[in-house]
């Protein structure tokens, strides 16, 4: 949903916590998305999965299918696991 929101509201400042909290009750910051701070690039599967999920999400903030949600969660968990491993090296 955040990807759809970002697309609809181009120029939204996701670093502005006041602005962010005016739209969302719950916020999770996934620091692995900050490309300039990463030790290694995101996996191609993570990027492709998020693009697919974005494209599969209904318009007007519709709720994606459980399959789409579960796949994004799986990809994020996999990416975090790899990132954690890379931090230990």
C-alpha positions as CSV (number, residue, x, y, z in Angstrom):
1,X,0.0,0.0,0.0
2,X,2.8,2.4,0.7
3,X,4.1,2.0,-2.8
4,X,0.7,2.9,-4.2
5,X,0.5,5.8,-1.8
6,X,4.0,7.1,-2.8
7,X,2.9,6.8,-6.5
8,X,-0.3,8.8,-5.9
9,X,1.4,11.4,-3.8
10,X,4.6,12.1,-5.6
11,X,6.9,14.3,-3.5
12,X,5.7,12.8,-0.2
13,X,8.5,13.1,2.4
14,X,8.8,9.7,4.1
15,X,11.5,11.2,6.4
16,X,8.9,13.7,7.8
17,X,7.5,11.8,10.8
18,X,4.7,14.4,11.4
19,X,3.6,14.1,7.8
20,X,3.9,10.4,7.8
21,X,1.9,9.9,11.0
22,X,-0.9,12.1,9.6
23,X,-1.6,9.4,7.1
24,X,-0.6,6.1,8.8
25,X,-1.3,4.8,12.3
26,X,1.4,2.1,12.2
27,X,4.8,2.7,10.6
28,X,7.5,0.1,10.1
29,X,10.8,1.4,8.8
30,X,12.7,-1.1,6.8
31,X,16.2,0.3,6.7
32,X,17.3,-2.3,4.0
33,X,15.3,-0.1,1.6
34,X,17.8,2.8,1.9
35,X,20.0,1.8,-1.0
36,X,22.8,4.4,-0.3
37,X,23.4,2.8,3.2
38,X,23.4,-0.8,2.1
39,X,26.5,-3.0,2.2
40,X,25.2,-5.1,-0.6
41,X,22.5,-4.6,-3.3
42,X,19.0,-6.0,-2.8
43,X,18.5,-9.4,-4.2
44,X,16.9,-9.4,-7.7
45,X,14.2,-11.6,-6.3
46,X,13.3,-8.9,-3.7
47,X,13.1,-6.2,-6.2
48,X,11.2,-8.3,-8.7
49,X,8.8,-9.5,-6.0
50,X,8.0,-6.0,-4.8
51,X,7.4,-4.8,-8.4
52,X,5.1,-7.7,-8.9
53,X,3.3,-7.0,-5.6
54,X,2.9,-3.4,-6.6
55,X,1.4,-4.3,-10.0
56,X,-0.9,-6.9,-8.4
57,X,-2.2,-4.4,-5.8
58,X,-5.7,-3.1,-6.6
59,X,-6.2,0.6,-7.3
60,X,-7.5,3.0,-4.7
61,X,-5.6,1.4,-1.9
62,X,-7.3,-1.9,-2.4
63,X,-6.1,-4.8,-0.3
64,X,-3.8,-7.2,-2.3
65,X,-4.5,-10.9,-2.2
66,X,-3.2,-13.0,0.7
67,X,-0.9,-14.7,-1.7
68,X,0.7,-11.3,-2.7
69,X,1.0,-10.2,0.9
70,X,2.5,-13.5,2.0
71,X,5.0,-13.4,-0.9
72,X,6.2,-9.9,0.0
73,X,6.6,-11.0,3.7
74,X,8.6,-14.0,2.6
75,X,10.9,-11.9,0.4
76,X,11.4,-9.3,3.1
77,X,12.3,-12.0,5.7
78,X,14.7,-13.6,3.2
79,X,16.3,-10.2,2.5
80,X,16.6,-9.3,6.2
81,X,18.2,-12.7,6.9
82,X,20.8,-12.2,4.1
83,X,21.4,-8.6,5.3
84,X,21.9,-9.9,8.9
85,X,24.4,-12.4,7.6
86,X,26.3,-9.7,5.6
87,X,26.5,-7.6,8.8
88,X,28.4,-10.4,10.6
89,X,31.0,-10.7,7.8
